[in-house]
Amino acid sequence: MISLTVASRLKDLPVCTVEFAMPILDAKRWSWEDEAAMARRALVLALVAFGWLCAERSARAGIFEVYGQVNAGGGFGRGNAAAPSKDFFEAVQGAAVGGELGIEVMFIDLFVDHDEFFTDRIKGSWTQFMIGFDADFPMDDEHTTQGTVGVDAGLGVGTLQSSLFSEPPPPISRKGATAELRLQGDRLLGKYAAIGLDLRLGWHYLFDQDKAINAPDAFSQGIHLFGGLAFKVHFGIN
């Protein structure tokens, strides 16, 4: 059983507790479908927490903000691509460097992410165009650390070569829909900058551009995980 309790500092919002029964799974029968089911449950729990955080933050939301970040870490994924094909995030998994540019109007985020994956060579790139919602909250009494919970969805494209350093630019290999749960913890560096951890747990449904649309291995759906260290700057109007 997984239990999540969300308590708001607003007096007119009650404490909310949500519980989910998680089945005990045989390790020998574990599959990506089991991982996806657990990811969906985690997303529902995060949405509940996110709703309470948004209600608490509504009185102090900024009007407009422009932000950007550079990040370094890694990522991987699993999906149900039919053999001999591989899910895109399984094919490119490894270390990653990238960045994000976006704007936030009230609670609504519009942003672009780009990551380059590599091991001993560059294995591929992933770019996504997202819309989402987030809420932040202080993590200490001095308000020098800040947590952020966000939920985002959009469209993504992937290549099996570097899209920044290859000449000519490589063709798009995969494209499709994606959604993510975003968890961030930052140390504030003054008013306009921060450094911290960035974790993205996502779901994707991607089409292989090199396959016929009706081919059995033309698509793959699954989950992916990105994580790493991020340096951020932001400028806004309160």
Buried (B, 14 or more C-beta within 10 A) or exposed (E): EEEBEBEBEEEEBEEBEBEEEEEEEEEEEEEBEEBBBBBEBBBEBBBBBBBBBBBBBEEEBBEEBEBBBEBBBBBBBBBBBEEEBBBBBBBBBBBBBBBBEBEBEEBEBBBBBBBBBBEEEBBBBBBBEBEBBBBBEEBEEEEEBBBBBBBBBBEBBBBBBBBEEEEEEBEBBBBBBBBBBBBBBBBBBEEEBBEBBBBBBBBBBBBBBEEEEEEEBBBBBBBBBBBBEBBBEBEEEE
